[in-house]
């Protein structure tokens, strides 16, 4: 078509649409505390939409003011743990003919705005799927794309992962999202046979790389929902989706299986989407690396709903992840047949074809000796991504070589010469792949890492990759190791022990990149094995230093072994020698920094905080400081009484690496950050933040108890003043509050006489931790007087969870005693705490069978002679009771008085006990009976006066009412 002809067509089209109103667009959002991202988002669509609708779910920052400055209509709704509900609220407020749905951390690129406007002016669908570019720092997820700078907005982000869903759609009557989490509007359009088309306009999503937020922030609410809807599969499905997002994959699998069980039992309660439940199960299994089981789950989803292209696509993913690329391609093609315009499936096909063509190859290289127990697992764990497996044997006497050959490995031999680098280099000489990855026979690659390694080998051959090595067994340490690098003739291992290839890459100018890939090392199976290996390496290294005293790399490893085995003085000596050599700092900067760090750690262990501070401050000025330096600095500041500096330095921790090229217990390190923060806040008198830090530490690890002890110490100091109650209230409302926090808050409320609120605090504590005995006992104590039966149920539930808990048994025995349920007392677990109450119940309830056994046990337990009982009768039993704590002392006092009303001390204890329990009428009857037994004893009148005072039966003159009826002995 000529240019003139094109101009004529455009002119006619313009004239045709002249005076025609452009369809209106409403952008709908739900937000909370998005002041950082919202301006950029709203600016990106300012000239596109006619209306901005924002549902705010509880912002405490400047989000609302920012939204209003852009002319947005803001509606506030409290968060209800239901994304679909809040999305639909925003739709209800929208007046546009079309709706665009965005999140605050997303933008529409400027250069694509016109396409959105065209899509509503000349529509080719009722709803449009749009691809979201989820930006990433590293390219280790399947489907990762390299950001090519197509859009100005993505220039600072190197990679992105695609996901696709409907974002733009007609505002039709009744249109609604479904799903409390991962909410979608697609099901509504599918159910009405409306057309969903693909729109070539990306949504740029920056939140995954820019936001720091807990993945499990909706988990507690979802758990609470399942407790209220324990037979509703939909509740468990929603819980499973949240667990999946929170990376709690095992829990997500359990939720999916439970929901499926409920469906099969006919407990659907309006939930028929079994295909989605199987898909959730498949997704959880996929994340756990159980690819065959995941494929079976997705097949069942597809059987139920054969038109759902996502299920076929995910079947392809299962086969791709386990290295079966041909089968994967067939499933991807099936998905494309079901949905010809599925962008994500097309990308999957492109990627798997590249793998089938083997555009770049990877050789896995190993050196082994007598490893028949381990080598099979090691080799099988790399087959899904390795193009070649090279095994160099250094003198095996077992079946190692035969097993390696049977698994398809290329086997070579090397005469061992006490030089690990020489053996490693022999394996490199045999490798033909574009990439080299080295492995030990006692390593394995988990299935979850297979797809990452399939992808990473297609990256440019001008870099090396640092993987995480996780020690399995008693050692929980993790370290970064250079495990993958180009097959280049100048890249060779160096050093006979603790061999390294990094110096060769640095000389070539190849950068070392950290990637999210894990290898598991099983060699440290016990503490004995760890100790033996350390001694072996220590001997080799010390011999190396003896031959070459200037070998500072070997000296560092010697110092590190000393440090890891608690020989801090010897470790410090080695590190000090390294730090005297400034040229080593230039040539081996990472090792020099580690020497600085661990010298500081050694000084702290040797109680030399001033020296530690000096060394660690020097380390802090180094580039790429590991997090261990900051934690150690905080510890030094805390020991030196400088908590402000400790808090400040820990505030920098988030931007620093947890790992280095020496073993680090990441869990212990993260725990130490919060524990040192708690110590600093405590020194500053900020007890609220100290508690928060303690709770964060406890969430990180249950292996260590320091934070728990510190929190208990702080909590016991609080609750004595009104200001303390406010602090405890804020702590209790915190999302990281645990049962102990709520228990202490409840106790403070009790001291203020606010029993209703205390009851709620204890109940909430039990909703968090049903086995929290202290809260259960405190709640039962509140319920005891007004609703003893409910208190009984509460304590019995506690004993069903913890049948041998002596405190619960004792409390229940005391309650049953007050209720005069004598036979029920005998049904309680027999323990030292319930024995006195059992005997009292037998005596009062006239139940003599088994009484002799209880008497013998009780007297023997407390070192009293049975001859004493034979001689003195109830008086001997009372002497034993006097040495006990309440409530056992009170129970036996009542029983002793029951069988011998003349026992003065037993009568006193019985009256005091009844009065303390608020049962003045019972106390009065004891006093009356004592008077009738010993009319001339003034103690009876004294007890009677005390009882009458409680029940307001004292005459104005102070004379005690006469003529009281004798009491029949009663409890």
C-alpha positions, 0 to 999 in steps of 0.5 A: 500500500502506498504512503498516500493510500495509508494516509487516506485510510487513517483519515477516513478512520479518524472521520468515522470515529470523530465525535465518538467518546473514548471508553473510560478506564478505572484503575483499581488497587488495594494498598497498605503502607506503600508510600515508597512505591505508589507515586511511581505507579500512579505517575505511570498511568496518570495520562491513561485512566479516567479514575483511580480507585484505591482500597486502603487496608490500614496504612500507617504511613503517607500512602493515603495522602500520596494517593489523594495528591494524584486525585485518587478516590480512597476507601478504607477497609480493615484487612480481612485476609481476603484479597478477592474480597478487597479487589471486589470492593474496589470494583464496586467503587469503579465507574469506568467501562473498563478496569485496569488492576495494578499493585502499588509496586508495579508500573506500565511502561510509558512507551506502551500506554497507547496500546492499552488505550487502543485495546479498549477503543477497538477491543479484540477481547472482553478481558486481556491477559498481560505478562508481568515482568517480575524482576530478579537480581539473579538468573536462577529461576526457570524461565528467567529472561535477561532485561535488555533495556527495552523499557527505561523503567527496567534499566536497573534490573538485570533479569525478570521472570514472566507470569501472566494473568488478566489485568484489563477487562470490561466492567460488566455486571457482577464481574468479580475476583475469586480466591482469598489469595492469588486472586483471579478474575479469569474464572468469572469470564470463563464461566460466561464464555467471554473472550480472553485475549493476550495484550502485548503490554507488560506490567513491570513488577519491582516489589520482589527485589525492592520490598522486605516483607515476611512471606508468612504474613497472612499465615496465622489468619489462614490457620485460624480460618481452618480451625473455624472451618475444620471440614471445609476443603476450601479453607485448607486450599487457601491455607495451602496457597499461602503456605506455598507462597511462604515457602512452607512446601511440606505444610502446603502439601499437607493442606492440599492432601487434607482438602482432597481427603475432605472432598473424597469424604463428601465434605465439600461444603460448596467446594467442587474444584478438586482439579485445583486441589490436585494442582496445589498438591502438584505445585507443592511436590514440584517445589519439594523436588518430587517431580514424578509425584508432582506429575501424577498430581497434575495428570489428575488435575487434567483428567478432571479439567482437560481444557486447562492448559496450565495443567498440561504446561506444569506437566511439561515443567515436571519432566523438564526439571528432571531432565526429560526434555523430549517428554517436556516438549510434548506436554508444552505442545499439548498446552499450546494446543489448548491455549494457542496464545499462551505466552508463557508456554511459548517461552517454555517451548523455546527454552526446552528446545535449546536444551534438546539442542545442547547449545552449551554443555556441562561436565561434572568432575569428581576425584574419588577413592573407596567411595562405593557407599556414596558415589551412586547418589552423587552421580545420580543427583547430577544426571538431569543437568550434566552432559558428561560425568568425569570420575578420576579414581586415586586408588580405590580398593572397593567397587567405586570404579565399577559403580561409576562406569555402570552409571555412565561416567567417564573414568580415569586414574591418578596416582595419589601424591598428597596433592588435591589440586593435582588430582582435580586438574587431572579430572579437568584434562578429561572434561570436554564440556563448555562448563566445569562443575566439580563435586565430591563423592560425598556431595549431592545436588538436591532435585530442587536445584536441577532446573537452576543448573539446567538454566545457568549453563546457557549463560556467557562463558566469562564468569565463575559461580559460587554455590552454597555448600550445606553441611549435613549432620551435626554441623549446620554450617554453610559456605560459599564455594566456587563450584562452576567455571568455564572449561578454559586451559588457563583455569587450574586448581592451586594449593595441595590442601583446600585447593582453589581455582579462584586465583586463576579466574581472577587473573583472567578477569572473570568475575565470581558471581553468587547464585542461588544453588545449593549442594549438600555435603554428607561427609560430616556425618558425626562429631567424631568424623568432623574431629577426625577430618579436622585433625587430618587436615591440620596435620597436612597443613602444619606439615605444609607450613613447616616446609613453607613458613610463608604459605599464609593461605595454609596458615589461615586454614590452620587458624580456622581449624583452631578457631572452630575447635575452641583453641582461640589463643592458638587461632589468634596467633595464626591470624596475627601472623597473617595480618602483619603481611600487607601484601597478602591483603592485596593479593588475597583480600577475601582471606585477609578479611576472614582473618581479620573477622575471626581474629576479632571473634577469637579476642571476644572469646578470650574476653578481650573486647577492646582488642576485638573492637579495634580489629573488627572496626578495621574489617568493617572498612573492607569492601563486601563485609560479611554479616559476621563482622557486624554481629561481632562488632555489636557484641564488642559494643555491648560488652563495652557498655556502648549499646547505642553503637551496637543498635546502629551497627546491627541496623546495617546488617540487612545489606550484608552477606550472611555467607563467606568462603568459610563455613558459617552457621547461618541460623546461628548468625541470624539468631545472634543479630537479634539476640545482640539487638535485644541485649543492646535495647535492654541496656538502653532501657527500651524493654519493648524493643528488647522483647521484640528482638528476643521473639525474632531470635526465637523464631529464627532458631529453637536450638539456642535458649539465650533469647528465651531466658532474656525475654523471661527476665524482661517480662517478669520486670514488667506489669507492675506499673500502668506504663508497663501495662501499655508496653505489654499491650503493644507487645501482645498485639505484635504479629511476632508475639508468642504465648509467653507475651500474652501470658504476662500481659494477662497476668498484668491485667489480673493485677489491675482487676481487668479479668475479662481482658485477662481471660481474652489474653490467655485464650489468645495465648492458647490459640497460638500454643495449645500446650502453653501450660501457664496460660491454661492454668491461669485461664482455668483459675479465672473460670474456676469460680464462675464456671467450674465446669468450663475450667474443668474441661480446659484442664482436662483438654490440657492433660489430653495434650500432655498426660503427665504434666504435674501442674495440670494434674494438680490444678485439676485435682484442686478443682475437683476437690472444690467441686467435691467430685471425689471419684473423679479425683481417683481417675487422674494420673497418679503422680507426686503432686496428686497423691495427697489429694487422692488420699484426701478424696478417699478419706472424705468420700469413704472410698477405702479400696486402694487407700493403703497403697496411697498411704504407703506411697505418700508417707514413703515419699515424704520420709514419714514412718507408718509406725507414726500413723499407727501410733498417732492416727490423723495427727500423724497425717496432719504433721505430714500435711504441714510440710506440704505446699497448697493446695495439697496441704489444704486438701489433707487439712480438710480430710484430717479435720473430717476424720478428727474435728478436734485437730486444731491446726487442721481446723485452722488450715481448713478455714483459711483455705476455704476463705482464700477460695471465697467459700466462707460458708464452708469455712463457717461450717468447719468453725461451727463443727470445731466449737461443737467438738471443743466448746471451751477452746477459744480457737473456735471462737476466733475462727468463727469471728473470722468467718462471720466477718467475711459473710457480714454476720458480726453484730454492731456490739461485736458479739458473735451470734449465739445458738449456731447449729452443730455442723455435720462433718462435711468438706 
